Amino acid sequence: MENQSLYRRANIVLWACALLNLSIGALYAWSVLQSKLTTPLADGGFGWTVSQAGLPFSIAIITFATAMLIGGRIQDKIGPRWVITAGSILLGIGLLLSGFVGNSVIGIILCYGVIAAIGMGFCYGCATAPALKWFSPSKKGLVSGIIVGGFGLSAVGMAPLVTSLLDSFGISQTFMILGVSNLVISTAIAQFIKNPPEGYIPKASDKPANTKVVPLTASVNFEWIEMLKTKRFYMIFLMFILASSVGLMIIGSISRIAISQAGITESGILAGLVSFLAFTNTLGRVAGGIMSDKIGRINSLFVIFILQMINMAAFAFYQSLPALILGIIVVGFCFGTLLSVMPALCADQYGLKNFGLNYGIMFFAWGLSGVMTPVIANFLYDTTGTFNITYIICSAMMAAMILVNFMLKKDIEK
């Protein structure tokens, strides 16, 4: 009876973690905000350049990743509940303050890019580890996919919501409304997220795992310094940086790409594209997690690297709405799969005991990616008026990552 109660508790924690990520997804609505920020003052915007409007997003990504590392370390020591509660409060306050700084690039960078991003990092960094501890190792990919899928799904509703708020209230009040909402909702959800009790044994999988495909448990629980001494960590880290930078570039610029490349200017369609990208991103996280449980983490990475390489090579030719939708489907699926495979791969290779800090360090690659391709893409767009050179760079990076992934596979199979 006690075990059945704990198994039910496992499902509560899983869905609480997914709902938490669903509630903190303000990061993925930035493309909509960016379009409004670059609108002239006379039309209700702030009149920023594309590069200026991209800065808060890039700073938020690196801050988010740094905070995730710190939050993961703290939660390994005291558990996830209070770290997530603190993160929810910081996120709400950061968004609320963003509404008070007006037309200030520095102000929004500090409030959104630093304070709110710290809150998001604390929450996101503490959502995956407890859920993985409640479930069988054979479900790592699925559990990771559901949890990170919540973060991607948030933009499905966030984009039209933010578009509606911007049209009705303007930029500053939109930030304030988002801040108050996060203070209430995320803080409440945080109270349901806890680690399993000591000695808890997860319910066994209904189907036998294919151990020939992927190692289900690390032979030891690595400390972070031990993890950094392994060659495979640096290969995974490099793949994470370059592969996620492609997805983040498209996510942060999809509205601008649609306007400049396909001539789409209707705000409803632009918001719909952001939501559709978020939807495919979410499907990629869940489907990619399941795929990695079936065919292995490394094989899943091969699939997405090849798809993304071809997609980026062709992206400059997507000059109509149907073509752009096709490109978005591939970007969303590949980026989503990456974010569900990486935490599962980290748990496979380095164990769950120190997962919060270990994956926080690994996830810092995602933060670094936010100051690479997106910044370069915005600079090249301001210089040339197109993203075409960026697409070529992205395709070349994916080709290189296929080779690195092959080397990683050989290293793991030793």
C-alpha positions in Angstrom: 0.0 0.0 0.0 2.8 2.4 0.9 4.6 1.6 -2.4 1.4 2.3 -4.4 1.0 5.7 -2.6 4.6 6.5 -3.5 4.1 5.5 -7.1 1.1 7.9 -7.3 3.3 10.5 -5.7 5.8 10.0 -8.5 3.2 10.9 -11.1 2.3 14.0 -9.1 5.9 15.1 -9.1 6.4 14.4 -12.8 3.4 16.5 -13.8 4.2 19.2 -11.3 7.6 19.5 -12.9 6.1 19.7 -16.4 3.6 22.3 -15.3 6.3 24.3 -13.6 8.3 24.5 -16.9 5.0 25.3 -18.7 4.5 28.3 -16.3 8.1 29.7 -16.6 8.4 29.8 -20.4 8.7 33.6 -20.9 12.1 33.0 -22.5 10.4 31.5 -25.6 8.1 34.4 -26.1 11.0 36.8 -26.7 10.6 36.6 -30.5 7.2 38.3 -30.2 8.6 40.9 -27.8 11.6 41.5 -30.0 9.4 42.4 -33.0 7.5 44.9 -30.8 10.7 46.4 -29.4 12.0 47.1 -32.9 8.8 48.8 -33.9 9.1 52.6 -34.2 8.0 54.7 -31.2 5.2 56.2 -33.2 3.7 52.7 -33.6 3.9 51.8 -29.9 7.3 50.1 -30.0 10.6 51.2 -28.5 12.5 51.7 -31.9 15.4 49.5 -31.0 17.7 48.0 -33.5 17.6 44.2 -34.1 20.9 43.8 -32.3 19.7 45.9 -29.3 16.5 43.8 -29.1 18.5 40.6 -29.2 20.7 41.5 -26.3 18.3 40.8 -23.4 17.6 37.4 -25.0 21.2 36.5 -25.3 22.1 37.7 -21.8 19.0 35.8 -20.4 20.3 32.6 -22.0 23.8 32.8 -20.4 22.3 33.9 -17.1 19.7 31.1 -17.2 22.4 28.5 -17.8 24.6 29.9 -15.0 21.7 30.0 -12.6 20.7 26.5 -13.5 24.2 25.3 -12.5 24.0 27.1 -9.2 20.5 26.0 -8.5 21.3 22.4 -9.4 24.2 22.4 -6.8 21.9 23.8 -4.1 19.2 21.3 -4.8 21.6 18.4 -4.6 22.2 19.5 -1.0 18.8 20.7 0.2 16.3 19.4 -2.3 14.3 21.1 -5.1 11.3 22.6 -3.4 12.8 25.7 -1.8 15.2 26.4 -4.7 12.2 26.3 -7.1 10.2 28.6 -4.8 13.0 31.1 -4.7 13.3 30.9 -8.5 9.6 31.5 -9.0 9.8 34.6 -6.9 12.8 36.0 -8.7 11.2 35.3 -12.1 8.1 37.1 -11.1 10.0 40.1 -9.7 12.3 40.3 -12.7 9.4 40.4 -15.2 7.5 42.9 -13.0 10.5 45.3 -12.8 11.0 45.0 -16.5 7.7 46.8 -16.8 9.0 49.8 -14.7 12.2 50.5 -16.6 10.6 51.9 -19.7 12.5 52.3 -22.9 15.9 51.3 -21.4 18.1 48.6 -23.0 20.2 48.3 -19.9 17.1 48.2 -17.6 15.5 45.4 -19.5 18.8 43.5 -19.7 19.2 43.7 -15.9 15.6 42.9 -15.0 14.7 40.4 -17.7 18.1 39.2 -18.8 19.5 38.8 -15.3 16.9 38.7 -12.5 14.1 36.9 -14.3 16.6 34.6 -16.0 18.1 33.6 -12.7 14.6 32.6 -11.5 14.0 30.6 -14.7 17.4 28.9 -14.3 16.6 27.9 -10.7 13.3 26.5 -11.6 14.3 24.7 -14.8 17.5 23.4 -13.2 15.6 21.7 -10.4 12.7 20.3 -12.4 14.3 17.3 -14.1 16.4 15.7 -11.3 13.7 14.9 -8.8 11.4 13.4 -11.5 14.2 11.2 -12.8 14.7 9.9 -9.3 11.0 8.9 -9.0 11.0 6.7 -12.1 12.7 3.6 -13.6 16.1 4.2 -15.4 14.5 2.7 -18.5 12.2 5.8 -18.7 14.9 8.5 -18.6 14.2 9.7 -22.1 10.4 9.8 -21.7 10.5 11.5 -18.3 13.1 14.0 -19.5 11.0 14.7 -22.6 7.8 15.3 -20.7 9.4 17.7 -18.3 11.4 19.8 -20.8 8.4 19.5 -23.1 6.5 21.7 -20.6 9.0 24.5 -21.1 8.7 24.2 -24.9 4.9 24.0 -24.8 4.7 27.2 -22.8 5.5 29.2 -25.9 2.5 27.6 -27.7 0.2 29.6 -25.5 2.7 32.3 -24.6 3.2 33.7 -28.1 -0.5 34.5 -28.8 -1.0 35.6 -25.1 1.9 38.0 -25.3 0.8 39.3 -28.7 -2.7 40.0 -27.3 -1.3 41.7 -24.2 1.1 43.8 -26.3 -1.8 44.9 -28.6 -4.0 45.7 -25.6 -1.6 47.1 -23.0 1.8 47.8 -24.6 5.2 46.5 -23.7 5.6 47.7 -20.1 2.3 46.5 -18.8 2.7 43.2 -20.6 5.9 42.6 -18.6 4.0 43.5 -15.4 1.1 41.1 -16.1 3.5 38.3 -16.8 5.4 39.0 -13.6 2.4 38.9 -11.3 1.1 35.7 -13.0 4.5 33.9 -12.5 4.6 35.0 -8.9 1.3 33.3 -8.2 1.3 30.3 -10.4 4.9 29.1 -10.3 5.3 29.5 -6.6 2.2 27.4 -6.0 3.4 24.6 -8.2 6.8 24.5 -6.6 5.3 23.2 -3.3 4.5 19.8 -5.0 8.1 19.1 -6.1 10.2 16.9 -3.8 12.8 14.2 -4.0 11.7 10.6 -3.2 12.3 9.4 0.4 15.6 7.6 1.1 15.5 4.0 0.1 12.7 4.5 -2.5 12.8 2.0 -5.3 11.1 3.2 -8.6 8.4 1.0 -10.1 10.0 -1.4 -12.6 9.3 -0.8 -16.3 6.4 -2.9 -17.8 8.7 -3.8 -20.7 12.3 -5.1 -20.5 14.8 -2.4 -21.6 17.0 -2.9 -24.6 20.3 -2.7 -22.8 22.2 -3.3 -26.0 21.1 0.1 -27.2 21.8 2.4 -24.3 23.4 2.0 -20.9 20.6 2.6 -18.4 22.7 3.5 -15.3 26.1 4.9 -14.8 28.5 2.4 -13.1 29.3 5.1 -10.5 27.9 8.4 -9.5 30.5 10.9 -10.7 31.3 14.0 -8.8 31.5 17.1 -11.0 35.3 17.2 -11.0 35.4 13.5 -12.0 33.0 14.2 -14.9 35.3 17.0 -16.1 38.2 14.5 -16.3 36.4 12.4 -18.9 37.0 13.0 -22.6 33.4 12.3 -23.5 32.1 15.2 -21.4 33.9 17.7 -23.8 32.5 16.0 -26.9 29.0 16.2 -25.4 29.5 19.8 -24.3 30.7 20.8 -27.8 27.7 19.1 -29.5 25.4 20.8 -27.0 26.8 24.2 -27.8 26.7 24.1 -31.5 23.5 22.1 -32.0 21.5 24.2 -29.6 22.8 27.5 -31.0 21.1 26.6 -34.3 17.7 26.1 -32.6 18.1 29.2 -30.5 18.9 31.4 -33.5 15.7 30.4 -35.2 13.6 30.6 -32.1 14.9 34.1 -31.3 14.6 35.3 -34.9 11.6 33.5 -36.4 9.4 36.6 -36.6 12.2 38.6 -38.2 13.0 35.7 -40.7 9.3 35.5 -41.6 9.1 39.3 -42.3 12.3 39.7 -44.2 12.5 36.3 -46.0 8.8 35.5 -46.8 7.2 39.0 -46.6 4.9 38.0 -43.8 3.8 41.0 -41.8 0.5 40.1 -40.2 0.9 40.0 -36.4 -1.5 37.0 -36.1 0.5 34.9 -38.5 3.8 35.9 -36.9 2.5 34.9 -33.5 1.2 31.7 -35.0 4.6 30.8 -36.4 6.2 31.3 -33.0 3.5 29.1 -31.4 3.9 26.4 -34.1 7.7 26.4 -33.6 7.1 25.9 -29.9 4.6 23.1 -30.6 7.0 21.2 -32.8 9.7 21.9 -30.3 7.5 20.3 -27.6 6.7 17.3 -29.8 10.4 16.9 -30.4 11.1 16.8 -26.7 8.6 14.1 -26.0 9.0 12.1 -29.2 12.8 12.5 -29.1 12.9 11.3 -25.5 10.9 8.2 -26.4 13.1 7.7 -29.5 16.3 7.8 -27.4 14.9 5.1 -25.0 14.3 2.9 -28.1 17.3 3.5 -30.4 19.8 5.0 -27.9 20.9 8.6 -27.2 23.8 8.6 -29.7 21.7 7.3 -32.6 19.1 9.9 -31.8 21.7 12.6 -32.0 22.9 11.3 -35.4 19.3 11.6 -36.7 18.8 15.2 -35.6 22.3 16.4 -36.7 21.7 15.1 -40.2 18.2 16.5 -40.4 19.3 19.9 -39.1 22.3 20.0 -41.5 20.1 19.5 -44.5 17.5 21.9 -43.2 19.9 24.8 -42.6 21.5 24.3 -46.0 18.0 24.8 -47.5 16.6 27.5 -45.2 17.5 30.5 -47.4 15.2 29.0 -50.0 12.2 29.0 -47.7 10.6 32.1 -49.1 6.9 31.3 -48.7 4.7 30.4 -45.7 4.4 26.6 -46.5 8.2 26.4 -47.0 8.9 28.2 -43.8 6.5 25.9 -41.9 8.5 22.9 -43.3 11.7 24.4 -42.0 10.2 25.2 -38.6 9.0 21.6 -38.2 12.6 20.3 -38.6 14.1 23.0 -36.4 11.5 22.4 -33.7 11.9 18.6 -33.7 15.7 18.7 -33.7 16.0 21.3 -31.0 13.4 19.6 -28.8 15.0 16.2 -29.2 18.4 17.6 -28.2 16.9 19.0 -25.0 15.4 15.6 -23.9 18.4 13.5 -25.0 21.0 15.5 -23.2 19.7 15.2 -19.6 19.1 11.5 -20.2 22.6 11.1 -21.6 24.1 12.9 -18.6 22.3 10.6 -16.2 23.4 7.5 -18.2 27.0 8.5 -18.2 27.4 10.2 -14.8 24.6 9.0 -12.5 21.7 10.6 -10.6 23.2 11.4 -7.2 25.0 14.6 -8.4 22.8 15.1 -11.4 21.7 18.7 -10.5 25.3 20.1 -10.6 26.6 17.7 -13.3 23.8 18.6 -15.7 24.0 22.2 -14.7 27.6 22.2 -15.9 26.7 20.4 -19.0 23.7 22.7 -19.7 26.0 25.7 -19.5 26.8 24.8 -23.1 23.2 25.8 -23.9 23.9 29.2 -22.3 27.1 29.7 -24.3 25.2 28.9 -27.4 22.9 31.9 -26.7 25.8 34.3 -27.2 27.2 32.6 -30.3 24.9 32.1 -33.3 22.0 34.4 -32.3 24.4 37.3 -31.7 26.3 36.5 -34.9 23.0 36.2 -36.8 21.7 39.6 -35.6 25.0 41.2 -36.5 25.0 39.7 -40.0 21.4 40.6 -40.5 22.1 44.3 -39.5 25.0 44.2 -41.9 23.6 42.3 -44.9 19.8 42.4 -44.4 19.5 38.6 -44.6 20.3 35.5 -42.5 21.7 33.6 -45.5 25.4 33.6 -44.3 24.2 32.4 -40.8 22.3 29.4 -42.4 25.5 28.3 -44.2 27.5 28.6 -40.9 24.8 26.5 -39.1 24.8 23.8 -41.7 28.6 23.5 -41.5 28.5 23.2 -37.7 26.0 20.3 -38.0 28.3 18.5 -40.4 31.1 18.8 -37.9 28.9 17.6 -35.1 28.1 14.4 -37.0 31.8 13.6 -36.9 32.1 14.5 -33.2 29.1 12.3 -32.4 30.8 9.3 -34.2 33.8 9.9 -32.0 31.6 9.9 -28.9 30.0 6.7 -29.8 33.4 5.0 -30.2 34.5 6.4 -26.8 31.4 5.1 -25.0 31.7 1.7 -26.6 35.3 1.1 -25.4 
